[in-house]
Amino acid sequence: MPPREISADLRRVMRTLRLGKLLPVLPERLRQARERRMDPEDVLLTVLGDEVQRRQCRRVAMRSRRAGLEPDLVFDEWDTSARITYDRHLLDELRTLRFIEKHHHVLIMGPVGVGKTMLAHALGHLAVRRDLSVHCRTADKLFYELRASRLDDTHRAALQRLVAFDLLIIDDFALRSLDEMQTNDLYELIEARHRRASTIITSNRDPSEWLARLADPLHAQALVDRFVNNAYDLVIEGESYRKRQKPRPAHEHGADEPTNRV
């Protein structure tokens, strides 16, 4: 039985109630209801359930976008067959997000291209779905924004905002040396969030190498000590994950061109 066309009156009422997004799927839902002779209450529950799910997905997508999370960097896209090694039991534990409840940090460390960014963003997406506040930036962009905030006298407010997030993700840390201003900003962030909120840092350098890249030795030692001794260490080793994302013709292994960034 083909779906019936929705009447103009029903379309007008649904749009008045701001349920217009249901119109594309409503004919099929009504067809199913007629075939199964569903109770009207069940039909209403099914249709409205579709709208609740759509709004929840839209809300999560908007919050993820505001958090700075890449939409494709999620665990559903994580390739467990990649030629990399890491502590799978630890990753399973991190996915429970208990580390956020306990205000612990996470250091995701490894060479270039092994998937550090993807895992950090994927954990961020999980946190957003649990209604936690998340903010994700590369280290370069984070320090650029903090430097710019000094120009319009909003630096203190910007730092306080960063401190308040349930989860702060700093990606690609220690690629470059930090000047005194950047070192001070990082120290304030780590100090203020210590035992109060969780931070994920991805880096291709061991924390012992961070000290030489920070301008102030005392602040450097203090912030590294606070972060490292309250952090889970997820170390990834192996070949670059990006090799599996190299563009290639669709006929090769039946693969489409990948788009993920890791």
C-alpha positions in Angstrom: 0.0 0.0 0.0 1.6 3.3 -1.1 1.7 6.2 1.4 -1.1 8.6 1.1 -0.6 12.3 0.4 -0.7 14.4 3.5 -3.7 16.9 3.4 -3.1 20.6 3.1 -5.0 21.1 6.4 -2.7 18.7 8.3 0.4 20.3 6.8 -0.8 23.7 7.9 -1.5 22.5 11.4 1.9 20.8 11.8 3.8 23.8 10.5 1.8 26.0 13.0 3.0 23.7 15.8 6.5 23.8 14.4 6.4 20.1 13.4 7.0 20.7 9.8 10.2 18.6 9.8 8.0 15.5 10.4 6.2 15.9 7.1 8.7 14.0 4.9 8.5 10.8 7.1 4.8 11.2 8.2 3.3 9.5 5.1 5.4 6.3 5.6 4.6 6.3 9.4 0.9 6.6 8.7 1.1 3.8 6.1 2.8 1.5 8.6 0.1 2.4 11.2 -2.7 1.5 8.9 -1.1 -1.8 7.8 -0.4 -2.8 11.4 -3.8 -1.4 12.7 -1.9 0.5 15.4 -3.7 2.1 18.3 -4.0 5.9 17.8 -2.0 6.5 21.0 0.8 4.3 19.7 0.8 6.1 16.3 1.1 9.5 18.1 3.9 8.2 20.3 5.8 6.9 17.3 5.5 10.1 15.3 6.3 12.4 18.2 9.2 10.1 19.2 10.6 10.7 15.7 10.5 14.4 16.3 12.1 14.1 19.8 14.9 12.1 18.4 15.4 14.6 15.5 15.6 17.5 17.9 18.0 15.7 20.2 20.3 14.9 17.3 20.1 18.5 16.1 20.8 19.8 19.6 23.9 17.5 20.0 25.2 18.5 16.5 24.9 22.2 17.3 26.6 21.8 20.7 29.4 19.8 19.1 29.9 22.4 16.4 30.0 25.2 19.0 32.5 23.1 21.0 34.9 23.1 18.0 34.6 19.3 17.4 34.9 17.9 13.9 31.7 16.1 13.0 33.4 13.0 11.4 35.9 12.4 14.3 33.7 10.0 16.2 34.2 6.5 17.5 32.0 5.0 14.8 34.7 6.1 12.3 37.6 4.7 14.3 39.4 2.0 12.4 40.3 -0.7 14.9 42.2 -2.6 12.2 44.8 0.2 11.8 48.4 -0.8 12.3 48.7 1.0 15.6 49.1 -0.2 19.2 47.5 1.3 22.3 46.0 0.2 25.6 42.5 -0.8 24.5 41.3 -1.4 28.0 42.3 2.1 28.9 40.5 3.5 25.9 37.4 1.6 27.0 37.7 3.1 30.4 38.0 6.6 29.0 34.9 6.1 26.9 32.9 5.7 30.1 33.9 9.3 30.9 34.4 8.5 34.5 37.6 10.5 34.3 35.5 13.6 33.9 33.4 12.8 36.9 36.6 12.4 38.9 38.2 15.5 37.4 41.2 13.6 36.0 43.0 14.6 32.8 44.0 12.6 29.7 47.3 12.8 27.8 47.0 11.2 24.3 50.6 10.9 23.0 52.2 9.4 20.0 53.9 10.3 16.7 52.3 12.3 13.9 49.2 10.8 12.3 48.4 7.9 14.6 44.9 9.1 15.5 45.4 11.3 18.6 43.1 14.1 17.3 40.4 11.6 16.3 40.3 10.0 19.8 40.3 13.4 21.5 37.4 14.6 19.4 35.6 11.3 19.8 35.7 11.6 23.6 34.5 15.2 23.2 31.5 14.0 21.2 30.6 11.5 23.9 30.8 14.2 26.5 28.5 16.5 24.5 26.0 13.7 24.3 26.0 13.4 28.0 25.2 17.1 28.3 28.7 18.1 29.5 30.2 21.4 28.4 33.1 20.9 26.0 35.6 23.2 24.3 38.1 22.0 21.8 41.0 24.0 20.2 44.4 23.4 18.8 47.1 24.8 21.1 48.0 27.4 18.4 44.4 28.6 18.1 43.8 28.6 21.8 46.8 30.8 22.6 46.0 33.0 19.6 42.5 33.6 21.0 43.9 34.4 24.4 46.4 36.8 23.0 43.7 38.5 21.0 41.5 38.8 24.1 44.1 41.1 25.6 43.5 43.6 22.9 39.9 44.3 23.9 40.5 43.8 27.6 38.5 40.5 27.8 41.5 38.3 28.7 40.3 37.6 32.3 36.8 36.7 31.1 38.2 34.4 28.4 40.4 32.5 30.9 37.4 32.2 33.3 35.3 30.8 30.5 37.9 28.2 29.6 38.2 27.2 33.3 34.5 26.6 33.5 34.2 23.9 30.8 33.7 20.3 32.0 36.1 19.2 29.4 38.8 21.2 27.7 40.6 19.6 24.7 44.0 21.1 23.7 45.1 19.5 20.5 48.7 19.4 19.0 50.3 20.8 22.1 54.1 21.5 22.2 54.5 21.6 18.4 56.0 25.1 19.0 57.8 26.7 21.9 55.6 28.9 24.1 56.6 32.5 25.0 56.2 33.9 28.5 52.7 35.1 28.0 51.5 31.8 26.6 53.3 29.9 29.4 51.5 32.0 32.0 48.2 31.5 30.3 48.7 27.7 30.3 49.8 27.7 33.9 46.7 29.6 35.0 44.5 27.2 33.1 46.1 24.1 34.5 46.2 25.5 38.0 42.6 26.7 38.0 41.3 23.4 36.5 43.4 21.1 38.7 41.1 18.7 40.5 38.1 20.8 39.4 37.7 19.9 35.7 39.2 17.6 33.1 41.5 18.4 30.3 42.6 16.3 27.3 45.9 17.2 25.7 47.3 15.5 22.6 51.0 15.8 21.8 53.7 14.1 19.9 56.1 15.0 22.6 56.6 13.3 26.0 55.9 15.7 29.0 59.6 15.6 29.9 60.2 17.5 26.6 57.5 20.1 27.4 59.8 21.8 29.9 62.2 23.0 27.3 59.3 24.5 25.2 57.9 26.6 28.0 59.3 30.0 28.8 59.2 30.2 32.6 60.9 27.2 34.2 59.1 27.5 37.6 55.6 27.7 35.9 56.6 25.0 33.5 57.6 22.5 36.3 54.4 23.4 38.3 52.0 22.9 35.4 53.6 19.8 34.1 53.6 18.3 37.5 50.0 19.1 38.2 48.8 17.8 34.8 50.9 14.7 34.5 50.3 13.4 38.0 46.5 13.7 37.5 46.3 12.3 34.0 45.7 9.0 32.3 48.4 8.3 29.6 47.1 6.9 26.4 50.2 6.2 24.2 49.6 5.3 20.6 52.4 3.8 18.5 52.6 2.6 14.9 52.2 3.8 11.3 50.4 6.9 10.4 46.6 6.4 10.5 46.4 8.9 7.6 47.8 6.3 5.2 44.4 4.6 5.4 42.7 8.0 4.5 44.8 8.6 1.3 42.5 9.4 -1.6 42.2 6.6 -4.1 39.8 5.6 -6.9 36.5 4.2 -5.6 37.0 0.9 -7.4 40.0 0.1 -5.3 38.9 -2.2 -2.5 35.4 -0.7 -2.9 36.4 2.3 -0.9 35.1 5.8 -1.2 37.3 8.8 -0.8 37.9 9.4 3.0 37.4 12.8 4.6 38.4 12.3 8.2 41.2 14.3 9.9 43.3 12.6 12.6 
